Amino acid sequence: MEIRNLKPIHETFSKWYAETGNASLSARMAGYSVKNAGKQGAESLKNKTATQQLITKRIESIREKLNNNKYPTWENLFPFKV
């Protein structure tokens, strides 16, 4: 799956969304204002094909790690630092 370059804020959003499944929280953690986080989170999921692809890729990676580890650890599942 080829994913074009994303802005850093969209990269961070996708990392948090893959981890939490919460668009508003992910938008706040990515740097959107608290006031606009809900709207921006929804827009990121609705309109950004590259963001959606990256989220899907990260979720698949997490699932693969779960399948490969009998006793997964937090570090194995989420190795990135935000």
Contacts in CASP RR format, 6 or more apart in sequence:
PFRMAT RR
TARGET T0000
AUTHOR 0000-0000-0000
METHOD contacts of the structure
MODEL  1
MEIRNLKPIHETFSKWYAETGNASLSARMAGYSVKNAGKQGAESLKNKTA
TQQLITKRIESIREKLNNNKYPTWENLFPFKV
1 53 0 8 1.000
1 56 0 8 1.000
1 57 0 8 1.000
3 50 0 8 1.000
3 53 0 8 1.000
3 54 0 8 1.000
3 57 0 8 1.000
4 50 0 8 1.000
6 14 0 8 1.000
6 48 0 8 1.000
6 50 0 8 1.000
6 51 0 8 1.000
6 54 0 8 1.000
9 30 0 8 1.000
9 31 0 8 1.000
9 32 0 8 1.000
10 30 0 8 1.000
10 44 0 8 1.000
10 48 0 8 1.000
10 50 0 8 1.000
10 51 0 8 1.000
10 54 0 8 1.000
11 54 0 8 1.000
12 29 0 8 1.000
12 30 0 8 1.000
12 31 0 8 1.000
12 82 0 8 1.000
13 26 0 8 1.000
13 27 0 8 1.000
13 29 0 8 1.000
13 30 0 8 1.000
13 41 0 8 1.000
13 44 0 8 1.000
13 51 0 8 1.000
14 26 0 8 1.000
14 51 0 8 1.000
14 54 0 8 1.000
14 55 0 8 1.000
14 58 0 8 1.000
15 58 0 8 1.000
15 80 0 8 1.000
15 82 0 8 1.000
16 22 0 8 1.000
16 25 0 8 1.000
16 26 0 8 1.000
16 29 0 8 1.000
16 30 0 8 1.000
16 82 0 8 1.000
17 23 0 8 1.000
17 26 0 8 1.000
17 44 0 8 1.000
17 45 0 8 1.000
17 55 0 8 1.000
18 55 0 8 1.000
18 58 0 8 1.000
18 59 0 8 1.000
18 62 0 8 1.000
19 62 0 8 1.000
19 78 0 8 1.000
20 26 0 8 1.000
23 38 0 8 1.000
23 41 0 8 1.000
23 42 0 8 1.000
23 44 0 8 1.000
23 45 0 8 1.000
24 37 0 8 1.000
24 38 0 8 1.000
24 41 0 8 1.000
25 37 0 8 1.000
26 41 0 8 1.000
26 44 0 8 1.000
27 36 0 8 1.000
27 37 0 8 1.000
27 38 0 8 1.000
27 40 0 8 1.000
27 41 0 8 1.000
27 44 0 8 1.000
28 34 0 8 1.000
28 37 0 8 1.000
29 82 0 8 1.000
32 38 0 8 1.000
32 40 0 8 1.000
32 41 0 8 1.000
44 51 0 8 1.000
45 51 0 8 1.000
45 52 0 8 1.000
62 77 0 8 1.000
62 78 0 8 1.000
65 72 0 8 1.000
65 76 0 8 1.000
65 77 0 8 1.000
66 72 0 8 1.000
66 77 0 8 1.000
69 76 0 8 1.000
END
